């Protein structure tokens, strides 16, 4: 089964990417607001996420635009 996770920081770029991409995928996407769920930043880093917004599908990271580096969220 495929697993998709959309990581974001709640900024306008992230919200736009969420509305444009994640909300239009045919399968369920877990949406993680790292500004509100900072305990999941390490998980995002381990998945290969360098900046948000980013979408991880089956372990492959897709960086979308460049909103904020994960280091800025710590």
C-alpha positions as CSV (number, residue, x, y, z in Angstrom):
1,X,0.0,0.0,0.0
2,X,1.3,3.5,-0.9
3,X,1.9,6.0,1.8
4,X,1.9,9.7,1.2
5,X,2.8,12.4,3.8
6,X,2.7,16.1,3.1
7,X,4.9,18.1,5.5
8,X,4.5,21.9,5.8
9,X,5.0,24.8,8.1
10,X,1.7,26.6,7.7
11,X,3.1,29.5,5.6
12,X,1.2,30.8,2.5
13,X,3.5,28.8,0.2
14,X,2.8,25.6,2.1
15,X,-0.9,26.2,2.3
16,X,-1.0,26.9,-1.4
17,X,0.9,23.7,-2.2
18,X,-1.4,21.7,0.1
19,X,-4.5,23.1,-1.7
20,X,-3.0,22.6,-5.1
21,X,-1.3,19.3,-4.8
22,X,-2.1,17.3,-1.7
23,X,-5.9,18.0,-1.8
24,X,-6.0,16.8,-5.4
25,X,-4.3,13.4,-5.0
26,X,-6.6,10.4,-5.5
27,X,-5.5,8.7,-2.3
28,X,-5.5,9.9,1.3
29,X,-2.5,12.1,2.2
30,X,-1.5,12.6,5.8
31,X,-0.9,16.3,6.4
32,X,1.6,17.3,9.0
33,X,1.9,20.9,10.2
34,X,5.4,21.0,11.6
35,X,4.8,24.3,13.2
36,X,2.1,22.6,15.4
37,X,3.7,19.2,15.5
38,X,7.3,20.0,16.0
39,X,7.9,16.5,17.5
40,X,7.6,15.2,13.9
41,X,10.5,17.3,12.5
42,X,13.0,14.5,13.2
43,X,10.7,12.1,11.3
44,X,10.6,14.5,8.4
45,X,14.4,14.8,8.4
46,X,14.8,11.0,8.5
47,X,12.5,10.8,5.5
48,X,14.9,13.1,3.6
49,X,12.9,16.3,3.8
50,X,15.2,19.3,3.7
51,X,12.6,22.1,3.4
52,X,8.9,22.5,3.4
53,X,6.5,22.2,1.7
54,X,7.5,18.7,0.8
55,X,5.6,15.5,-0.2
56,X,6.9,12.1,0.6
57,X,5.5,9.2,-1.4
58,X,6.7,5.7,-0.7
59,X,10.0,7.1,0.7
60,X,10.6,9.4,-2.2
61,X,10.8,13.1,-1.3
62,X,9.4,15.8,-3.6
63,X,10.4,19.3,-2.5
64,X,7.8,21.8,-3.7
65,X,9.1,25.3,-4.1
66,X,11.2,26.4,-1.2
67,X,9.2,27.8,1.7
68,X,11.4,27.1,4.8
69,X,14.3,24.9,5.7
70,X,13.6,22.4,8.4
71,X,16.4,24.0,10.5
72,X,14.2,27.2,10.7
73,X,11.4,25.2,12.3
74,X,13.6,23.9,15.2
